[in-house]
Amino acid sequence: MKETLKSMMLIGIGIGASVAYQKYSKPVMKKMEKFANKTMSKVNNNLEEMM
């Protein structure tokens, strides 16, 4: 009984994670891309100022 409940819980967590990934993957990727672009721009500006 205990192993069955544990298996069901793990299956539920897996299903929840996959649904969340499908729903939120694009917005999260866009935000990460914007953050990376801003960071790279700052680094480039700092390097140009140093030269």
mmCIF file as gemmi writes it, N, C-alpha and C atoms, coordinates in Angstrom:
data_model
loop_
_atom_site.group_PDB
_atom_site.id
_atom_site.type_symbol
_atom_site.label_atom_id
_atom_site.label_alt_id
_atom_site.label_comp_id
_atom_site.label_asym_id
_atom_site.label_entity_id
_atom_site.label_seq_id
_atom_site.pdbx_PDB_ins_code
_atom_site.Cartn_x
_atom_site.Cartn_y
_atom_site.Cartn_z
_atom_site.occupancy
_atom_site.B_iso_or_equiv
_atom_site.pdbx_formal_charge
_atom_site.auth_seq_id
_atom_site.auth_asym_id
_atom_site.pdbx_PDB_model_num
ATOM 1 N N . MET Axp A 1 ? 0.834 -1.194 0 1 0 ? 1 A 1
ATOM 2 C CA . MET Axp A 1 ? 0 0 0 1 0 ? 1 A 1
ATOM 3 C C . MET Axp A 1 ? 0.877 1.254 0 1 0 ? 1 A 1
ATOM 4 N N . LYS Axp A 2 ? 1.909 1.244 0.854 1 0 ? 2 A 1
ATOM 5 C CA . LYS Axp A 2 ? 2.782 2.407 0.969 1 0 ? 2 A 1
ATOM 6 C C . LYS Axp A 2 ? 3.543 2.658 -0.335 1 0 ? 2 A 1
ATOM 7 N N . GLU Axp A 3 ? 4.016 1.578 -0.97 1 0 ? 3 A 1
ATOM 8 C CA . GLU Axp A 3 ? 4.741 1.72 -2.228 1 0 ? 3 A 1
ATOM 9 C C . GLU Axp A 3 ? 3.822 2.214 -3.337 1 0 ? 3 A 1
ATOM 10 N N . THR Axp A 4 ? 2.582 1.793 -3.332 1 0 ? 4 A 1
ATOM 11 C CA . THR Axp A 4 ? 1.621 2.233 -4.342 1 0 ? 4 A 1
ATOM 12 C C . THR Axp A 4 ? 1.352 3.728 -4.204 1 0 ? 4 A 1
ATOM 13 N N . LEU Axp A 5 ? 1.178 4.2 -2.976 1 0 ? 5 A 1
ATOM 14 C CA . LEU Axp A 5 ? 0.949 5.624 -2.754 1 0 ? 5 A 1
ATOM 15 C C . LEU Axp A 5 ? 2.167 6.446 -3.175 1 0 ? 5 A 1
ATOM 16 N N . LYS Axp A 6 ? 3.344 5.919 -2.876 1 0 ? 6 A 1
ATOM 17 C CA . LYS Axp A 6 ? 4.569 6.614 -3.268 1 0 ? 6 A 1
ATOM 18 C C . LYS Axp A 6 ? 4.668 6.692 -4.791 1 0 ? 6 A 1
ATOM 19 N N . SER Axp A 7 ? 4.362 5.605 -5.467 1 0 ? 7 A 1
ATOM 20 C CA . SER Axp A 7 ? 4.396 5.594 -6.932 1 0 ? 7 A 1
ATOM 21 C C . SER Axp A 7 ? 3.383 6.563 -7.515 1 0 ? 7 A 1
ATOM 22 N N . MET Axp A 8 ? 2.194 6.583 -6.958 1 0 ? 8 A 1
ATOM 23 C CA . MET Axp A 8 ? 1.155 7.498 -7.443 1 0 ? 8 A 1
ATOM 24 C C . MET Axp A 8 ? 1.573 8.951 -7.227 1 0 ? 8 A 1
ATOM 25 N N . MET Axp A 9 ? 2.199 9.23 -6.087 1 0 ? 9 A 1
ATOM 26 C CA . MET Axp A 9 ? 2.644 10.583 -5.8 1 0 ? 9 A 1
ATOM 27 C C . MET Axp A 9 ? 3.721 11.006 -6.808 1 0 ? 9 A 1
ATOM 28 N N . LEU Axp A 10 ? 4.672 10.129 -7.083 1 0 ? 10 A 1
ATOM 29 C CA . LEU Axp A 10 ? 5.732 10.446 -8.039 1 0 ? 10 A 1
ATOM 30 C C . LEU Axp A 10 ? 5.182 10.648 -9.449 1 0 ? 10 A 1
ATOM 31 N N . ILE Axp A 11 ? 4.208 9.841 -9.832 1 0 ? 11 A 1
ATOM 32 C CA . ILE Axp A 11 ? 3.573 10.005 -11.138 1 0 ? 11 A 1
ATOM 33 C C . ILE Axp A 11 ? 2.865 11.358 -11.209 1 0 ? 11 A 1
ATOM 34 N N . GLY Axp A 12 ? 2.177 11.726 -10.145 1 0 ? 12 A 1
ATOM 35 C CA . GLY Axp A 12 ? 1.495 13.022 -10.098 1 0 ? 12 A 1
ATOM 36 C C . GLY Axp A 12 ? 2.459 14.184 -10.2 1 0 ? 12 A 1
ATOM 37 N N . ILE Axp A 13 ? 3.586 14.079 -9.506 1 0 ? 13 A 1
ATOM 38 C CA . ILE Axp A 13 ? 4.603 15.13 -9.579 1 0 ? 13 A 1
ATOM 39 C C . ILE Axp A 13 ? 5.146 15.235 -11.002 1 0 ? 13 A 1
ATOM 40 N N . GLY Axp A 14 ? 5.387 14.112 -11.624 1 0 ? 14 A 1
ATOM 41 C CA . GLY Axp A 14 ? 5.892 14.1 -13.002 1 0 ? 14 A 1
ATOM 42 C C . GLY Axp A 14 ? 4.908 14.724 -13.973 1 0 ? 14 A 1
ATOM 43 N N . ILE Axp A 15 ? 3.638 14.385 -13.83 1 0 ? 15 A 1
ATOM 44 C CA . ILE Axp A 15 ? 2.609 14.954 -14.696 1 0 ? 15 A 1
ATOM 45 C C . ILE Axp A 15 ? 2.515 16.458 -14.477 1 0 ? 15 A 1
ATOM 46 N N . GLY Axp A 16 ? 2.523 16.876 -13.223 1 0 ? 16 A 1
ATOM 47 C CA . GLY Axp A 16 ? 2.457 18.314 -12.914 1 0 ? 16 A 1
ATOM 48 C C . GLY Axp A 16 ? 3.645 19.063 -13.48 1 0 ? 16 A 1
ATOM 49 N N . ALA Axp A 17 ? 4.833 18.491 -13.372 1 0 ? 17 A 1
ATOM 50 C CA . ALA Axp A 17 ? 6.035 19.141 -13.9 1 0 ? 17 A 1
ATOM 51 C C . ALA Axp A 17 ? 5.98 19.251 -15.414 1 0 ? 17 A 1
ATOM 52 N N . SER Axp A 18 ? 5.516 18.205 -16.086 1 0 ? 18 A 1
ATOM 53 C CA . SER Axp A 18 ? 5.467 18.259 -17.548 1 0 ? 18 A 1
ATOM 54 C C . SER Axp A 18 ? 4.418 19.254 -18.036 1 0 ? 18 A 1
ATOM 55 N N . VAL Axp A 19 ? 3.285 19.343 -17.353 1 0 ? 19 A 1
ATOM 56 C CA . VAL Axp A 19 ? 2.259 20.32 -17.73 1 0 ? 19 A 1
ATOM 57 C C . VAL Axp A 19 ? 2.768 21.736 -17.493 1 0 ? 19 A 1
ATOM 58 N N . ALA Axp A 20 ? 3.425 21.954 -16.372 1 0 ? 20 A 1
ATOM 59 C CA . ALA Axp A 20 ? 3.975 23.281 -16.076 1 0 ? 20 A 1
ATOM 60 C C . ALA Axp A 20 ? 5.038 23.65 -17.106 1 0 ? 20 A 1
ATOM 61 N N . TYR Axp A 21 ? 5.861 22.698 -17.501 1 0 ? 21 A 1
ATOM 62 C CA . TYR Axp A 21 ? 6.898 22.975 -18.501 1 0 ? 21 A 1
ATOM 63 C C . TYR Axp A 21 ? 6.269 23.371 -19.829 1 0 ? 21 A 1
ATOM 64 N N . GLN Axp A 22 ? 5.242 22.641 -20.248 1 0 ? 22 A 1
ATOM 65 C CA . GLN Axp A 22 ? 4.589 22.945 -21.518 1 0 ? 22 A 1
ATOM 66 C C . GLN Axp A 22 ? 3.921 24.311 -21.483 1 0 ? 22 A 1
ATOM 67 N N . LYS Axp A 23 ? 3.361 24.666 -20.347 1 0 ? 23 A 1
ATOM 68 C CA . LYS Axp A 23 ? 2.628 25.926 -20.261 1 0 ? 23 A 1
ATOM 69 C C . LYS Axp A 23 ? 3.562 27.118 -20.123 1 0 ? 23 A 1
ATOM 70 N N . TYR Axp A 24 ? 4.627 26.979 -19.366 1 0 ? 24 A 1
ATOM 71 C CA . TYR Axp A 24 ? 5.45 28.132 -19.017 1 0 ? 24 A 1
ATOM 72 C C . TYR Axp A 24 ? 6.823 28.162 -19.667 1 0 ? 24 A 1
ATOM 73 N N . SER Axp A 25 ? 7.144 27.214 -20.522 1 0 ? 25 A 1
ATOM 74 C CA . SER Axp A 25 ? 8.499 27.17 -21.069 1 0 ? 25 A 1
ATOM 75 C C . SER Axp A 25 ? 8.803 28.365 -21.965 1 0 ? 25 A 1
ATOM 76 N N . LYS Axp A 26 ? 7.85 28.773 -22.816 1 0 ? 26 A 1
ATOM 77 C CA . LYS Axp A 26 ? 8.109 29.893 -23.719 1 0 ? 26 A 1
ATOM 78 C C . LYS Axp A 26 ? 8.287 31.212 -22.975 1 0 ? 26 A 1
ATOM 79 N N . PRO Axp A 27 ? 7.398 31.597 -22.055 1 0 ? 27 A 1
ATOM 80 C CA . PRO Axp A 27 ? 7.61 32.86 -21.344 1 0 ? 27 A 1
ATOM 81 C C . PRO Axp A 27 ? 8.912 32.878 -20.543 1 0 ? 27 A 1
ATOM 82 N N . VAL Axp A 28 ? 9.249 31.755 -19.919 1 0 ? 28 A 1
ATOM 83 C CA . VAL Axp A 28 ? 10.482 31.704 -19.136 1 0 ? 28 A 1
ATOM 84 C C . VAL Axp A 28 ? 11.689 31.835 -20.056 1 0 ? 28 A 1
ATOM 85 N N . MET Axp A 29 ? 11.665 31.176 -21.193 1 0 ? 29 A 1
ATOM 86 C CA . MET Axp A 29 ? 12.783 31.267 -22.128 1 0 ? 29 A 1
ATOM 87 C C . MET Axp A 29 ? 12.946 32.691 -22.649 1 0 ? 29 A 1
ATOM 88 N N . LYS Axp A 30 ? 11.826 33.378 -22.914 1 0 ? 30 A 1
ATOM 89 C CA . LYS Axp A 30 ? 11.898 34.763 -23.389 1 0 ? 30 A 1
ATOM 90 C C . LYS Axp A 30 ? 12.512 35.664 -22.324 1 0 ? 30 A 1
ATOM 91 N N . LYS Axp A 31 ? 12.117 35.497 -21.064 1 0 ? 31 A 1
ATOM 92 C CA . LYS Axp A 31 ? 12.671 36.308 -19.984 1 0 ? 31 A 1
ATOM 93 C C . LYS Axp A 31 ? 14.162 36.026 -19.804 1 0 ? 31 A 1
ATOM 94 N N . MET Axp A 32 ? 14.556 34.761 -19.89 1 0 ? 32 A 1
ATOM 95 C CA . MET Axp A 32 ? 15.965 34.414 -19.749 1 0 ? 32 A 1
ATOM 96 C C . MET Axp A 32 ? 16.776 34.997 -20.909 1 0 ? 32 A 1
ATOM 97 N N . GLU Axp A 33 ? 16.199 34.982 -22.101 1 0 ? 33 A 1
ATOM 98 C CA . GLU Axp A 33 ? 16.889 35.543 -23.261 1 0 ? 33 A 1
ATOM 99 C C . GLU Axp A 33 ? 17.078 37.049 -23.106 1 0 ? 33 A 1
ATOM 100 N N . LYS Axp A 34 ? 16.04 37.747 -22.635 1 0 ? 34 A 1
ATOM 101 C CA . LYS Axp A 34 ? 16.149 39.187 -22.396 1 0 ? 34 A 1
ATOM 102 C C . LYS Axp A 34 ? 17.217 39.475 -21.347 1 0 ? 34 A 1
ATOM 103 N N . PHE Axp A 35 ? 17.222 38.707 -20.266 1 0 ? 35 A 1
ATOM 104 C CA . PHE Axp A 35 ? 18.21 38.893 -19.203 1 0 ? 35 A 1
ATOM 105 C C . PHE Axp A 35 ? 19.625 38.674 -19.736 1 0 ? 35 A 1
ATOM 106 N N . ALA Axp A 36 ? 19.803 37.627 -20.532 1 0 ? 36 A 1
ATOM 107 C CA . ALA Axp A 36 ? 21.122 37.337 -21.095 1 0 ? 36 A 1
ATOM 108 C C . ALA Axp A 36 ? 21.565 38.46 -22.021 1 0 ? 36 A 1
ATOM 109 N N . ASN Axp A 37 ? 20.647 38.969 -22.833 1 0 ? 37 A 1
ATOM 110 C CA . ASN Axp A 37 ? 20.991 40.059 -23.747 1 0 ? 37 A 1
ATOM 111 C C . ASN Axp A 37 ? 21.394 41.315 -22.978 1 0 ? 37 A 1
ATOM 112 N N . LYS Axp A 38 ? 20.664 41.645 -21.917 1 0 ? 38 A 1
ATOM 113 C CA . LYS Axp A 38 ? 20.998 42.814 -21.111 1 0 ? 38 A 1
ATOM 114 C C . LYS Axp A 38 ? 22.371 42.649 -20.471 1 0 ? 38 A 1
ATOM 115 N N . THR Axp A 39 ? 22.625 41.476 -19.94 1 0 ? 39 A 1
ATOM 116 C CA . THR Axp A 39 ? 23.909 41.212 -19.286 1 0 ? 39 A 1
ATOM 117 C C . THR Axp A 39 ? 25.05 41.316 -20.291 1 0 ? 39 A 1
ATOM 118 N N . MET Axp A 40 ? 24.873 40.732 -21.46 1 0 ? 40 A 1
ATOM 119 C CA . MET Axp A 40 ? 25.926 40.789 -22.478 1 0 ? 40 A 1
ATOM 120 C C . MET Axp A 40 ? 26.15 42.226 -22.939 1 0 ? 40 A 1
ATOM 121 N N . SER Axp A 41 ? 25.102 43.01 -23.052 1 0 ? 41 A 1
ATOM 122 C CA . SER Axp A 41 ? 25.246 44.408 -23.439 1 0 ? 41 A 1
ATOM 123 C C . SER Axp A 41 ? 26.054 45.175 -22.4 1 0 ? 41 A 1
ATOM 124 N N . LYS Axp A 42 ? 25.774 44.94 -21.115 1 0 ? 42 A 1
ATOM 125 C CA . LYS Axp A 42 ? 26.508 45.606 -20.048 1 0 ? 42 A 1
ATOM 126 C C . LYS Axp A 42 ? 27.985 45.218 -20.081 1 0 ? 42 A 1
ATOM 127 N N . VAL Axp A 43 ? 28.254 43.943 -20.285 1 0 ? 43 A 1
ATOM 128 C CA . VAL Axp A 43 ? 29.635 43.473 -20.341 1 0 ? 43 A 1
ATOM 129 C C . VAL Axp A 43 ? 30.356 44.11 -21.521 1 0 ? 43 A 1
ATOM 130 N N . ASN Axp A 44 ? 29.703 44.148 -22.67 1 0 ? 44 A 1
ATOM 131 C CA . ASN Axp A 44 ? 30.312 44.741 -23.857 1 0 ? 44 A 1
ATOM 132 C C . ASN Axp A 44 ? 30.589 46.225 -23.633 1 0 ? 44 A 1
ATOM 133 N N . ASN Axp A 45 ? 29.656 46.935 -23.041 1 0 ? 45 A 1
ATOM 134 C CA . ASN Axp A 45 ? 29.842 48.362 -22.774 1 0 ? 45 A 1
ATOM 135 C C . ASN Axp A 45 ? 31.019 48.584 -21.822 1 0 ? 45 A 1
ATOM 136 N N . ASN Axp A 46 ? 31.111 47.772 -20.786 1 0 ? 46 A 1
ATOM 137 C CA . ASN Axp A 46 ? 32.219 47.896 -19.832 1 0 ? 46 A 1
ATOM 138 C C . ASN Axp A 46 ? 33.559 47.632 -20.506 1 0 ? 46 A 1
ATOM 139 N N . LEU Axp A 47 ? 33.605 46.632 -21.382 1 0 ? 47 A 1
ATOM 140 C CA . LEU Axp A 47 ? 34.855 46.323 -22.08 1 0 ? 47 A 1
ATOM 141 C C . LEU Axp A 47 ? 35.244 47.45 -23.03 1 0 ? 47 A 1
ATOM 142 N N . GLU Axp A 48 ? 34.249 48.039 -23.711 1 0 ? 48 A 1
ATOM 143 C CA . GLU Axp A 48 ? 34.535 49.145 -24.619 1 0 ? 48 A 1
ATOM 144 C C . GLU Axp A 48 ? 35.039 50.35 -23.861 1 0 ? 48 A 1
ATOM 145 N N . GLU Axp A 49 ? 34.476 50.615 -22.681 1 0 ? 49 A 1
ATOM 146 C CA . GLU Axp A 49 ? 34.913 51.754 -21.876 1 0 ? 49 A 1
ATOM 147 C C . GLU Axp A 49 ? 36.334 51.535 -21.364 1 0 ? 49 A 1
ATOM 148 N N . MET Axp A 50 ? 36.705 50.308 -21.07 1 0 ? 50 A 1
ATOM 149 C CA . MET Axp A 50 ? 38.043 50.02 -20.57 1 0 ? 50 A 1
ATOM 150 C C . MET Axp A 50 ? 39.094 50.239 -21.655 1 0 ? 50 A 1
ATOM 151 N N . MET Axp A 51 ? 38.721 49.988 -22.882 1 0 ? 51 A 1
ATOM 152 C CA . MET Axp A 51 ? 39.675 50.137 -23.972 1 0 ? 51 A 1
ATOM 153 C C . MET Axp A 51 ? 39.761 51.599 -24.281 1 0 ? 51 A 1
